Amino acid sequence: LALDRLCNDPANWRTDHTPRVEPLHTVHDSLVTQWRIEERAYARVALPEWFNNEVEVAGMRARISADGTFGPDWEMKGAEKL
């Protein structure tokens, strides 16, 4: 659901048709993304909102909270919480 919301959020698309937050990889309920440094403030707000989805599991309504970190590279040295 988060990936679908990322891809279909008009605010995520620049006028040149490139995404502000770009999806790279998904596994189960995880989503790996990247963005330009100047988009950091936007990404920190948008990503938790895209993950804010109510789902039905075994007949119960549940909201699975988003939790994530971001950093300057794949080593994640100096990573920050979303």
Order of alpha helices (4+ residues) and beta strands (2+ residues): alpha-beta-beta-alpha-beta-beta-beta-beta
